[in-house]
């Protein structure tokens, strides 16, 4: 079994459990779609991101709803950048 670090981020807020919640799963971009959608369902969040290395950018970010992968989303992007900055990843 593999384990992945994650951050639960409240975008658009300066307090916990305010704003728009998003889990950022570091290194999780390699996971299959069914695992990522199950993760979103388990968290009861609207969206979660899964990061990993990229051949064309600084970082790969995959965006998921409970039902499917989506190409992009606003507050999860903000949450992902905040999580990565707090870990010193950029």
N, C-alpha and C positions, 0 to 999 in steps of 0.2 A: 504494500500500500504506500502511496506517495502522500506526502504532506506539503501543503503550500501555506506560506505566510499570507495573511490578509489584513487589511485595515478596513474598519467600518467608519465611513466618513459622512458627516452631515454637511453637504454643500449648501451654500447660501445662508450660513448661520455661524454665529460665534459661540454657540452652546450645544452641548450634547442633546440629541433627540429633537433638535430643531431643524428647520430646512429640509432638504431632500436627501434622504439616506441612500448610500451606495456602498456596497462592499467591493474592494479592489483586491483581487487575488493575484499576488505577485508570482510570476513564473507560470501562471495557469493557462496561458495562451495555447499550450500544447494539448490541453484536455479536449476530448471529443464533445460535440454539441450536446449530446444527451446528459453528460455529466454537468456541463455548464448550466443548462436549463434546470436541472434538478437542484443545483446549488442555489439558483435564484429562488426557486419555489421554497426551498428549505429556509432561506432567510426571510421570506415574506416581503422582500423589497421589490420595487418595480423593476429596477435594472441593477446589474452588476457588471464589472469589467474584469478582464483577465489579461494580464500583461505577459510579455515575453520579448525575446530578441527579434530584430527585424533586419532584413537585407537591404531595405530601402529607406529606413527612417531610424531615429534614435531609439525608438521603442515600438513594439507592436501592441496595439490595444484592440481586444475583441469585446464587443458590447452584446449583452444578452438580456432579453426579457425572460419570463418564466416559460414562454412558449417557443421562442426562436432567437436566432442571432439577428442583430440589426446592424446596418452599416455605420451608424454614428448616433450619438446622443449628447446633448449639452451638459446637463449637470453631472453625468458620469465622467465626462472629460475633465471637468473642474475637480471632481473628487479624486480622479486618478493622478492628476498633476499635484494636488495637495498632498496625497499620500506618498508619492515618490519624493517630493521635496522634503517632507518630514523625515524620511529615511535617508536623505542625502544622496538620492539616486540621480538627481539633477537640480 
